[in-house]
Amino acid sequence: MGTGSQPPPLPIHDAWRPRASPWLVAASVVLATFMQVLDVTVIMVALPHIAGGMAATSAEATWTLTSYLVANGIVIPMSGWLALRFGRRRLVMFCTAVFTFASMVCGLAPNLTVLVLARILQGAGSGAMVPAAQAVLLESFPLERRGMAMGLFGLVVVLAPIVGPTLGGWLTDAFSWRWTFYINLPVGLLALHLMARYLEDPPWICRRQAARLDAAGLSSLVLWIGPLQIVLDKGQQADWFASRWVAALAVVSLAAAMTFVVHELRALPPMVDLRVFRDRNFATGTVAVAVLSWVLLASGAMLPQFLQILLGYTAELSGWASSPRGLGVLLVTPVAGYLTSRWDARKLAALGFLLMAAGNYMLGQVNLQIAMESIVAANLVQGMGMGFIFAPLTTLAMATLRNEQMGNASGLFNLVRNVAGGIGISATTTYILRSAQRRQLTLVAHLTPYDAVYQQRMARMKAALSALVGAPQAESRAHAAVYGLVLQQAHLAAYVEAWRRLALGALLGLPALAAMQRVLGRGGIAGPGE
């Protein structure tokens, strides 16, 4: 990946290791992480049932998702400061307890107001969970075994959102939407038990003192992440910047983001240390994970809509068609984690991005007669790509940081991943709708009385429909059928083009990998060409 001179040696890593086996530590935090990541998607399929059960509209029911994401996004970048302020062990256990309690309240909620408030509490509790868990894993394992640890973490972070919709649909159909929350209770209690036994704070957490709460930084963070999440979630419904309130929130979010960055760069010490982006591997790794999250979540959100709207799949059948992505992750992630400390992790991640591009390109060949086997194959390839990316990429991004930087860096890494994924879903959804509208206008322009082919088709359709519904209704039914075909073809072309663009987008992760320094197995680094 190019040639370069030998860089300075890797910063010395603290020799501390937990008293318990690192795998027992990993089990405790991975359980909590799986529960949290699963909860983001598990209720998506239950939203119509929640709306019906709460006598609310579909738009009102989506606030159960939006409120969670807003609270989650605000807390994520604060996780490093919170760990220093309260101790990482205490923070992770408190967040797990809050999340579990809030899950119970969600299940018992008598109305939508209580449910939304409980979801805010749940989102706040989960915000520090994933970054803290990632930091715990990185600190607990030596560098040469971090690939395996990140493989396990990646398996959870990537697999849980894929399992979520299928599990949520089954729980909702077989029991009730409330069980999408009750299922967290035994998992949360077991995770708390394991944390109490095996989790401990490293010395750099114990001996450091967090600065006092930075009110200005926190305020700008809230005003940045909160409006941004609302804009991403509701923008398309409100026609984006044609809506005054969407435009106003976007301006507030942009101004707050600029204020937050400037303030945190000047503050001593900062609540969120943005200076960690001076590290080449972390900065380029964050760019690569943004590309991954954009492509992964956008493609994942598109597929169920395509299968159900254009191909007529049921929700359960579309879930089964999408599930091979999880199988690909499951098969590849342990192998990628094992190979990360033995091979060039940059090449493993590059293979993953190429497979992601190939999977999206395969989906970009779809038509209305495509067999389910082709959808399954494309998802399997995508899943294998995801499996090859996450563990090597996370290990590369964090390997050149000092241990005491892990907590803050993990929060920023996951914040970028979440925001990029949200932007990817919103941007791709908008692109499909606008592209379908443009293509619809192009197709309709050919449906004129002066087009001989169109007139012949209409005459045949009228003749066929006259025998079924009678001559008076045959013409209106024929026009409706033709218009339905136009809409179908316009949306098909929009989906095809979107998947092909995502295939090209996946390749944008390769330059970021090329700029990273190779991590050697025992704590050194090599230049970009070694």
Residue, then its C-alpha position, 0 to 999 in steps of 0.5 A: m500500500g505504497t512506500g514510506s519511511q519508518p515512523p516513530p515507535l508505538p506508544i508504550h501500552d500499560a502492562w496492566r491486565p484484569r485479574a479475571s480471564p479476559w474472556l470472562v470480562a468480555a462475556s460480561v460487557v458483550l452481553a450488555t452490548f448485544m442487548q443494547v444494539l439489538d434494541v435499536t432495531v428489534i422494535m422497528v417491526a413492532l411500531p405499527h402494533i405499538a401505534g395500534g395498542m397506544a391509540a396513536t398514529s404511525a408518526e407518533a409511534t416513531w417517536t419511540l425510536t427517535s427519542y431513544l436515538v437522540a438520548n443515545g447520541i448525546v451520551i455516546p461522546m460523553s462516555g470517556w468523561l463519564a468513565l473518568r468521573f464515576g469509574r468505568r466499572r461503576l458506569v457500565m454497571f449503572c448504565t446496564a441497570v438503567f437500561t434494564f429498568a427502563s426496558m421493564v417500564c417500556g413493557l409496562a407503559p400504559n400510554l405513549t407518553v410514558l413509553v417515550l419517556a422510558r425510551i429516553l431513559q433507555g437511550a441515555g442508559s445505553g449511550a455509554m454502554v457500547p463505547a465503554a464495552q469496546a474500551v474494556l475489551l481493548e484494555s483487557f487483551p494484549l495487542e496481539r489478541r485484540g483482533m480476536a476481542m474485536g472480532l467478538f465485539g464486531l460480531v455483536v455490533v454487526l449481527a444484532p441489528i440483523v437479528g433484531p427485525t426478525l426477532g422483533g417480528w416473531l415476538t410481536d406476532a407470537f406474544s406482544w410488542r411488549w415482549t420486545f422490551y421484556i426480553n432485555l430483563p434476563v439478559g440485563l440481570l445476567a450481564l450485571h451479575l457477570m460485571a459485578r464478579y469480573l469487571e474492574d477498573p484499570p489503574w489509569i481510570c482509578r488514579r485520574q480525576a475527571a474535570r468538572l462538568d463542562a456546561a458549555g460543551l454539554s449544551s452545545l453537544v445537546l444542541w448538535i446531536g438532538p436536532l441532527q437526529i430529529v432532522l435525519d429521522k423526520g426530514q424526508q416526511a417533512d420534505w426536508f428544507a422546504s419545511r421551516w422547522v427542519a431548516a431551523l433545526a438544521v441551522v441550530s445543529l450546524a451552529a452547535a456542532m461548530t461551537f462544540v468543536v471550537h470549544e472542545l479544542r480550546a478547553l483544558p481539559p476538554m469533556v470530549d478530547l478531539r485531539v485524538f484525531r491527530d493520531r493518523n490511524f484513528a483519524t483514517g479509521t474513523v473515516a473508514v468506519a463512517v463509510l462502512s456504516w453509511v453503506l451497511l445501514a443504507s443497504g440494510a434499510m433498502l432491502p426489506q422495502f424493496l422486497q415487500i413493496l415491489l416483490g410482494y414478500t411478507a415481513e417474515l419472508s423478507g427477514w429470511a431473505s435478509s438473514p444470510r447477511g448475518l450468516g456471513v458475519l457469523l462465518v467470517t468474523p471469528v476467522a478475521g479476528y484470528l487473522t488480524s494479529r497474524w496478517d496485515a489487517r489493512k488487507l483484511a479490511a480492504l477485502g471486506f470493503l471489496l466484498m461489500a461493494a460486490g454484494n451491493y453490485m449484485l443487488g444492483q442487478v435485481n429485477l422484478q423476476i429475481a429469484m430469492e436465491s440471488i438475494v440470499a447470495a448477495n446478502l451472504v457476500q455483504g455479510m462476509g465483507m462486514g465480517f472482514i472489516f470490523a475487527p481489523l478496522t477497529t484494531l487498526a484504529m485503536a492500536t496506536l493510541r495509549n490505553e488511557q485514550m481508549g475510552n474517549a476514542s471509543g466514544l468518538f468512534n461510535l458517535v461517528r459510526n452512528v451519525a454516518g449510519g443515520i445520514g446514510i439511511s436518510a440520504t439513500t431513502t431521499y435519493i430513491l424517492r426523488s429518483a423514482q419521481r424523476r423516472q416516473l415523469t420520464l416514463v409518463a411522457h411516453l404514454t401519449p395517444y400518439d405512441a402506437v405501442y402504447q395504444q396497442r397495449m391499452a387496447r389489448m388491456k381494455a379488451a381483456l378487462s371488459a370480459l371481467v369488469g364490463a366495458p364501462q370500467a375497463e378503460s379506467r382499470a386499464h389506465a390504473a394498471v398502466y400507472g401501477l406498472v409505471l410506478q413499479q418500473a420507476h421505483l425498480a430503476a431507483y433501487v437499482e441505481a441506489w445499490r450501484r452507487l452504494a457499491l461505488g461508495a464502499l470503495l471509498g473505504l480503501p483510500a483510508l485503509a491505504a493511509m493507515q499504518r500497519v500494526l505489528g503483532r507485538g506492539g509495534i507499527a510499520g509504515p504504510g508500505e510495510 
